Amino acid sequence: MIILAFFVAHWYLSLFFQTFFLHRYASHKAFTMSPFTEKVFYVLTWIFQGSNYLSPFGYGVMHRMHHAFADTEDDPHSPKYDETIWNMMWKTKTIYSAIANGKMVVDKRFTEGVPQWEAFDKFARSWPSRLFWGAVYVAVYWQFATVWWLWLLLPLQFLMSPIHGAIINWFAHKYGYRNFEVGDTSKNFLPVDFLMMGESYHNNHHKNGSRANFGGIRWHEIDPTYQVIKLLDKLKVIRIAKTKEIALANIKKAA
């Protein structure tokens, strides 16, 4: 069905730009790119996240705070301090919005090097932009939804980026297995990450946050996003931060 294909494509394309651009690049600088390429990925992120567009600056700063304060009272999102997933999601939204709107003062260590394109962010996060993409989604469903229950997927598309974040920030701190003992509750949520494009290898990531490959510690931990990163590196679109990848051999030995 066209609607199911549309939903799945939106899920994975939105998720790719969240993990590739917002997480691994904006937050951790696991690879570098030229200023022009950075702006191209800003625009692509807006296109594929659509009504769910997240500011790379707001996301990057908040995620750095998560690593610095993981599972403490200062963590922007921790199941340890939030009673329900809904409470955690609302707290995350509040802190993210305050950062993205410049209403929260944070330490320089969290903002240094995080990409910021204020004019574009203001446009991409505006209500006209979100309503435009929402109208596009509704038009697609109106044209191609052949049975009533397909419309139940539409609200998920309006909230796709928060859903992606909630899956990892809640479930990957509660369920799964650990390769490393780290000072927080992070776990690898899925042994084979077919759903979250490498994001569910959360314990691996908390062990070495700046590493481009979230998987690769055990034989079955294949990180789909890292495969794309390697291809883009070969094509010289980006450059993997090699010094951050050197630790891979030592990490595998530790596992």
TORZAPA-241248 format. One record per residue (C-alpha): y, x, z. Coordinates in steps of 0.25 Angstrom, whole numbers, plus 2048, in hexadecimal, padded with zeros to 3 digits. Layout:
// TORZAPA-241248
YXZ/...
// end
This chain:
// TORZAPA-241248
800800800/80E8057FD/81380280B/80980A812/80B815808/81A81480B/81881481A/80E82081A/818828811/82382581A/81B829826/817836821/82483A81A/82D836825/82483E82F/82484A826/83384C826/833849835/828854838/82D85E82D/83C85D82D/84085783B/83585D843/83086A83E/83D86E837/84986883F/84386984C/83A87684B/83F87E83F/83088083C/83688382E/843886827/84A88081A/857881813/863879817/861871809/85286F80C/85686A81A/85F85F814/85585B80A/84B859816/85685181D/857847811/84784680F/84684381E/85083881D/848833811/83B833817/83E82F825/847825820/84C81B82B/845824835/84D830831/84E83A83D/85984483E/85385283D/85E857847/85B84C851/84C84D850/84C85C850/85485D85D/84C853864/83F859860/844866865/847860872/83985A872/833867871/83C86D87C/83A862886/82C85D882/82685388C/832854896/83D84A899/84685188F/83C84F884/842845879/83483E878/828840881/81D836885/81D83D893/82B837896/82B82A88D/82281F892/820819884/82181E876/82C814874/83481A87F/832828879/83682486B/84381D870/84682A879/84483286C/84D82A864/85882A86E/85883986F/85683C860/86283285D/86B839868/868847862/869842853/87683B856/87C84785E/87D84086B/873849873/877857876/86B860876/86986F878/86C87886C/85D87D86C/85986F867/86486E85C/86487C856/85F87D848/85C86E847/860869839/86C860839/87285882E/87B84F835/881847829/873844823/86D841831/878837833/875830826/866830827/86682B835/870820832/86D811832/87080F823/86681A820/85B814829/85E806824/85D80B816/84F811818/84B805820/84F7FC814/84680580B/83A803814/83C7F4814/83E7F4805/8317FB803/8297F280D/82F7E6806/82B7EA7F8/81D7F07FC/8187E9809/80D7E0804/8087DC812/8107D881E/80A7E3827/80F7EE81F/81D7EA825/8187EF832/8197FD82D/8287FC82A/82D7FD839/82580A83A/82C81082E/83A80D835/835815841/82C81F83A/83382C840/83382784E/82582384D/821831848/828837854/82282E85E/814831859/81583F85C/81F83F868/81683586F/80883686B/808845868/80C847877/80183D87C/7F583E873/7ED84986C/7E885786E/7EF865871/7ED87286B/7F8878875/7FC877883/80B875882/81587088D/815862888/80B856884/80B859875/7FE85686E/7F8857860/7F784885E/7EF848851/7E485284E/7E685083F/7F584C83D/7F4842831/7FF839837/80A84283C/80A84D832/80885883D/811852847/80584E850/80285D853/80C85C85E/805865868/80587085D/81386D85A/81886E869/81087C86A/81988285E/82487885A/82A88184F/81D883848/81D87B83A/80E87883B/80B86E846/7FC86F843/7F387A840/7EE87D84E/7E087684C/7D987583E/7DC86683D/7EB867840/7F1866832/800864832/80385C825/81285F826/80F86E828/80886E81B/815869814/81D87381C/81487E816/816879808/825878809/82588680F/81E88B803/8278847FA/83388A801/83987D805/838881814/83488E81B/82A88D827/82F895833/82489F832/8278A5840/824898846/81789783E/8128A5843/80E89E850/803896849/7F88A184B/7FA8A2859/7FB89385C/7ED892855/7E789D85D/7ED89686A/7E6889866/
// end
